[in-house]
Amino acid sequence: MYALSQALRAFRNHPTSALATLTTATVSFTLLFLVGLLLWNLDRVVSSLESEVEIVAYLQNGAKPQPLISQIKSWPEVESVKLISKDEALALLQLDYPYLAEAADLIENPLHDTLRIRLIDPRLARQVARKLANLSAIGPGNVDYGGEVTEKLVRFLGGLRLGANVLIMLLIINTFFSVMGTIRLSIENRREKLHVMLLVGAARSFVQLPFLLEGSLLTLTAALVALALGAAAYRFVAAALQNLMPFLPVLSPGDLLNASLGLLALALFLGFFGAWLSVRAHLRETDL
C-alpha cells in the first residue's frame, strides 16, 4: 500500500509531466495497435488469396491427358490435378452464355482439354508454371495462374511491414524514454526523502518499488485508453469494409483479444523496465 500511495502521490506532485507521458504513450500505443491490426489483417488477405491460387494448363490438340496427369501428380509441389475436357469446358461456357448453344452445332469446339492444378504451397506457382510450360503436351503460352496479383500484394505487404516495423520501434523508443524522464523527475522531487530512507536501513527494493509502480501505472493506463480507441476505430473500419467487400476477411473477437493482451504486456514491460533503468541509473549517479 505504501508503494501504491507514493506512486499516486507522484502523479499529484508533477501532473504536467505525468500527463505528457500519458498522452505520448496513449498516442504511441494507439498507433501501434492499429498498425499491428492492419498488418495482421493484410496477412489474412494474402493467405486467403494464396489458398485460391491454382494453375490452369491448356493441352495441345491430340495430347493424351492421363499420362500427363500421372506425371504432374508425381511432382512434390502438386496437391491435386483435375481434368476438364473440352466438351465439359464448352458446356460450362454455355451455362454462362446460353446463346453459344446455337453456334455449337455450326462450328467445331475450339476449346482445349484443361488441367486445373492445386499446389501444396501456392508460393511455388511461378516455378510450377514454368515446368508445365516446358512439357511438350502443353507448351509455352498455354499456362495461366492467378499468382501475379498475389505476388504483387506480397511484395507490397513486405514493404509496408518494413515501414510499419520502423514506425513501431520509434513509437516504443519514444514511450520508453518518456517514462524514464517522468520517473527521473519523481526521483529528483523526493531526493532528500530517499536519502534519509536509505540511511536508516531501508532496502533498495523498497525504495525502488513506488517508482516501478508509477511507471507501470502510466503505461498500463495509456494502453487501456489506446485499446478503447483502437478497437472502436478498427471495428468501424472493418464494418465499413465488410459492407463494401463481404468476401474480405477481418479479425475475429478472439484475435482482437490476443492483440489487446499483447499490447498490455508490452505496456507493462515498457513502464516497469523504463522505471527500473531510470531508478537504477539515478541511484548509482547520486550514490544513494
C-alpha positions as CSV (number, residue, x, y, z in Angstrom):
1,M,0.0,0.0,0.0
2,Y,2.9,2.4,0.8
3,A,4.4,1.9,-2.7
4,L,1.0,2.5,-4.4
5,S,0.2,5.6,-2.3
6,Q,3.6,7.0,-3.2
7,A,3.1,6.3,-6.9
8,L,-0.2,8.1,-6.8
9,R,1.2,11.0,-4.9
10,A,3.9,11.4,-7.5
11,F,1.2,11.9,-10.1
12,R,-0.3,14.7,-8.0
13,N,3.1,16.3,-7.3
14,H,4.0,16.7,-11.0
15,P,0.8,16.3,-13.1
16,T,2.2,18.1,-16.1
17,S,5.0,15.6,-16.6
18,A,2.7,12.6,-15.9
19,L,0.1,13.9,-18.3
20,A,2.6,14.5,-21.0
21,T,3.9,10.9,-20.7
22,L,0.4,9.6,-20.5
23,T,-0.6,11.4,-23.7
24,T,2.6,10.4,-25.5
25,A,2.2,6.7,-24.5
26,T,-1.5,6.8,-25.4
27,V,-0.9,8.1,-29.0
28,S,2.0,5.7,-29.4
29,F,0.0,2.6,-28.2
30,T,-3.0,3.6,-30.3
31,L,-0.9,3.8,-33.5
32,L,1.0,0.7,-32.6
33,F,-2.3,-1.2,-32.0
34,L,-3.8,-0.1,-35.3
35,V,-0.7,-0.7,-37.3
36,G,-0.4,-4.2,-35.9
37,L,-4.0,-5.0,-36.7
38,L,-3.6,-3.6,-40.2
39,L,-0.6,-5.9,-40.9
40,W,-2.3,-8.9,-39.3
41,N,-5.4,-8.3,-41.5
42,L,-3.3,-7.9,-44.6
43,D,-1.6,-11.2,-43.8
44,R,-5.1,-12.8,-43.7
45,V,-6.0,-11.3,-47.0
46,V,-2.8,-12.7,-48.6
47,S,-3.4,-16.1,-47.1
48,S,-6.9,-16.1,-48.4
49,L,-5.8,-15.2,-51.9
50,E,-3.0,-17.8,-51.8
51,S,-5.4,-20.5,-50.8
52,E,-7.4,-19.8,-54.0
53,V,-4.4,-19.8,-56.3
54,E,-4.4,-22.6,-58.9
55,I,-2.6,-23.2,-62.2
56,V,-4.6,-23.7,-65.4
57,A,-2.8,-25.6,-68.2
58,Y,-4.3,-26.0,-71.7
59,L,-3.3,-29.2,-73.5
60,Q,-2.2,-29.3,-77.1
61,N,-4.6,-30.8,-79.6
62,G,-4.1,-34.6,-79.7
63,A,-2.3,-34.8,-76.3
64,K,-3.2,-37.7,-74.1
65,P,-4.2,-36.3,-70.7
66,Q,-4.0,-39.4,-68.4
67,P,-0.2,-40.0,-68.7
68,L,0.3,-36.2,-68.3
69,I,-1.9,-36.1,-65.2
70,S,0.1,-39.0,-63.7
71,Q,3.4,-37.2,-64.4
72,I,2.2,-33.9,-62.8
73,K,0.8,-35.7,-59.8
74,S,4.2,-37.1,-59.1
75,W,5.7,-33.7,-58.6
76,P,6.3,-32.9,-54.9
77,E,4.8,-29.4,-55.3
78,V,1.4,-30.6,-56.6
79,E,-1.5,-31.4,-54.3
80,S,-4.1,-32.3,-56.9
81,V,-4.8,-32.3,-60.6
82,K,-8.3,-32.0,-62.2
83,L,-9.1,-32.7,-65.8
84,I,-11.7,-30.6,-67.6
85,S,-12.3,-31.9,-71.1
86,K,-13.0,-29.5,-73.9
87,D,-16.6,-30.8,-74.1
88,E,-17.1,-30.0,-70.3
89,A,-15.5,-26.6,-70.8
90,L,-17.9,-25.8,-73.6
91,A,-20.8,-26.9,-71.5
92,L,-19.7,-24.7,-68.7
93,L,-19.3,-21.8,-71.1
94,Q,-22.8,-22.3,-72.4
95,L,-24.2,-22.1,-68.9
96,D,-22.8,-18.6,-68.7
97,Y,-23.6,-17.6,-72.3
98,P,-26.7,-19.6,-73.4
99,Y,-26.6,-18.1,-76.9
100,L,-23.5,-20.0,-77.7
101,A,-25.5,-23.2,-77.7
102,E,-26.9,-22.2,-81.1
103,A,-23.5,-21.8,-82.6
104,A,-22.1,-25.0,-81.1
105,D,-23.7,-27.1,-83.8
106,L,-22.3,-25.0,-86.5
107,I,-18.6,-24.9,-85.6
108,E,-16.1,-27.3,-84.2
109,N,-15.4,-26.9,-80.5
110,P,-12.4,-24.5,-80.4
111,L,-11.6,-25.2,-76.7
112,H,-8.8,-27.4,-75.3
113,D,-8.7,-30.0,-72.6
114,T,-7.7,-28.2,-69.5
115,L,-5.8,-29.2,-66.3
116,R,-6.5,-27.3,-63.1
117,I,-3.7,-27.8,-60.7
118,R,-3.6,-27.0,-57.0
119,L,-0.3,-26.8,-55.1
120,I,0.8,-27.7,-51.6
121,D,2.5,-24.3,-51.3
122,P,0.8,-21.6,-53.5
123,R,4.1,-19.6,-53.5
124,L,5.5,-22.2,-55.8
125,A,3.0,-21.3,-58.6
126,R,5.5,-19.5,-60.8
127,Q,8.0,-22.3,-60.5
128,V,5.5,-25.0,-61.3
129,A,4.0,-22.9,-64.2
130,R,7.5,-22.8,-65.8
131,K,7.8,-26.6,-65.5
132,L,4.4,-27.1,-67.1
133,A,5.3,-24.7,-70.0
134,N,8.3,-26.9,-70.8
135,L,6.1,-30.0,-71.3
136,S,5.6,-30.8,-75.0
137,A,1.9,-31.7,-74.3
138,I,1.3,-28.2,-73.0
139,G,3.9,-25.8,-74.4
140,P,4.7,-22.1,-73.6
141,G,1.8,-19.7,-73.6
142,N,-0.7,-22.3,-72.5
143,V,-0.2,-21.9,-68.8
144,D,-2.1,-19.4,-66.7
145,Y,-2.2,-18.9,-62.9
146,G,-3.6,-16.2,-60.6
147,G,-0.3,-15.7,-58.7
148,E,0.7,-12.4,-60.3
149,V,-1.7,-10.4,-58.1
150,T,-0.8,-12.3,-55.0
151,E,2.9,-11.8,-55.7
152,K,2.5,-8.1,-56.1
153,L,0.4,-7.9,-52.9
154,V,3.1,-9.9,-51.0
155,R,5.8,-7.5,-52.2
156,F,3.7,-4.6,-51.2
157,L,3.0,-6.1,-47.8
158,G,6.7,-6.7,-47.4
159,G,7.5,-3.0,-48.0
160,L,4.6,-2.0,-45.8
161,R,5.7,-4.3,-43.0
162,L,9.2,-2.8,-43.1
163,G,7.9,0.7,-42.8
164,A,5.5,-0.3,-40.1
165,N,8.2,-2.0,-38.1
166,V,10.4,1.1,-38.2
167,L,7.4,3.2,-37.0
168,I,6.7,0.7,-34.2
169,M,10.3,0.8,-33.0
170,L,10.2,4.6,-33.0
171,L,7.0,4.7,-31.0
172,I,8.3,2.2,-28.5
173,I,11.6,4.1,-28.0
174,N,9.7,7.4,-27.6
175,T,7.4,5.9,-25.0
176,F,10.3,4.2,-23.2
177,F,12.3,7.5,-22.8
178,S,9.2,9.4,-21.8
179,V,8.6,7.0,-18.9
180,M,12.3,7.3,-17.9
181,G,12.1,11.1,-17.9
182,T,9.0,11.1,-15.7
183,I,10.5,8.7,-13.2
184,R,13.7,10.7,-13.1
185,L,11.7,13.8,-12.2
186,S,9.9,11.9,-9.5
187,I,13.2,10.8,-8.0
188,E,14.5,14.4,-8.1
189,N,11.4,15.6,-6.2
190,R,12.0,13.0,-3.5
191,R,15.8,13.1,-3.3
192,E,16.0,14.1,0.3
193,K,13.4,11.6,1.5
194,L,15.0,8.7,-0.4
195,H,18.4,9.6,1.1
196,V,17.0,9.5,4.6
197,M,15.2,6.2,4.0
198,L,18.4,4.5,2.8
199,L,20.4,5.9,5.7
200,V,18.1,4.4,8.2
201,G,18.4,1.0,6.5
202,A,15.5,0.8,4.0
203,A,16.1,-1.9,1.4
204,R,16.8,-0.6,-2.1
205,S,13.9,-2.7,-3.5
206,F,11.6,-0.9,-1.0
207,V,12.8,2.5,-2.2
208,Q,12.5,1.5,-5.9
209,L,9.0,-0.1,-5.8
210,P,7.0,3.1,-5.8
211,F,8.8,4.3,-9.0
212,L,8.3,0.9,-10.6
213,L,4.6,1.1,-9.9
214,E,4.4,4.7,-11.1
215,G,6.0,3.7,-14.5
216,S,3.8,0.6,-14.8
217,L,0.6,2.5,-14.0
218,L,1.4,5.2,-16.5
219,T,1.9,2.8,-19.4
220,L,-1.0,0.5,-18.4
221,T,-3.4,3.4,-18.2
222,A,-2.2,4.7,-21.6
223,A,-2.6,1.2,-23.1
224,L,-6.2,0.8,-21.8
225,V,-7.2,4.1,-23.3
226,A,-5.4,3.2,-26.5
227,L,-7.2,-0.2,-26.7
228,A,-10.6,1.5,-26.3
229,L,-9.8,4.0,-29.1
230,G,-8.1,1.5,-31.3
231,A,-10.7,-1.3,-31.0
232,A,-13.5,1.2,-31.7
233,A,-11.7,2.6,-34.8
234,Y,-10.9,-0.9,-36.1
235,R,-14.5,-2.2,-35.7
236,F,-15.8,0.9,-37.5
237,V,-13.4,0.5,-40.4
238,A,-13.9,-3.3,-40.6
239,A,-17.6,-3.0,-40.7
240,A,-17.4,-0.4,-43.5
241,L,-15.1,-2.7,-45.5
242,Q,-17.3,-5.7,-44.9
243,N,-20.3,-3.8,-46.3
244,L,-18.3,-2.9,-49.4
245,M,-16.5,-6.2,-49.8
246,P,-18.1,-9.1,-47.8
247,F,-15.5,-11.6,-49.0
248,L,-12.7,-9.6,-47.3
249,P,-11.5,-11.5,-44.1
250,V,-11.4,-9.5,-40.9
251,L,-10.0,-10.3,-37.5
252,S,-12.3,-12.2,-35.1
253,P,-13.0,-11.0,-31.5
254,G,-10.5,-13.7,-30.3
255,D,-7.8,-12.1,-32.5
256,L,-8.6,-8.7,-31.1
257,L,-8.4,-10.1,-27.5
258,N,-4.9,-11.6,-28.3
259,A,-3.7,-8.3,-29.8
260,S,-5.0,-6.4,-26.7
261,L,-3.3,-8.8,-24.3
262,G,-0.1,-8.4,-26.3
263,L,-0.3,-4.6,-26.1
264,L,-1.0,-4.7,-22.3
265,A,2.1,-7.0,-21.8
266,L,4.2,-4.6,-23.9
267,A,3.0,-1.6,-22.0
268,L,3.7,-3.3,-18.6
269,F,7.2,-4.2,-19.8
270,L,8.0,-0.6,-21.0
271,G,6.7,1.0,-17.9
272,F,8.4,-1.4,-15.5
273,F,11.7,-1.7,-17.3
274,G,11.9,2.1,-18.1
275,A,11.3,2.9,-14.5
276,W,13.8,0.3,-13.3
277,L,16.5,1.6,-15.5
278,S,15.8,5.2,-14.5
279,V,15.9,4.4,-10.8
280,R,19.0,2.2,-11.0
281,A,20.9,4.8,-13.0
282,H,19.9,7.7,-10.8
283,L,20.7,5.9,-7.6
284,R,24.1,4.9,-8.9
285,E,24.8,8.5,-10.0
286,T,23.9,10.0,-6.7
287,D,25.4,7.2,-4.6
288,L,22.2,6.7,-2.7
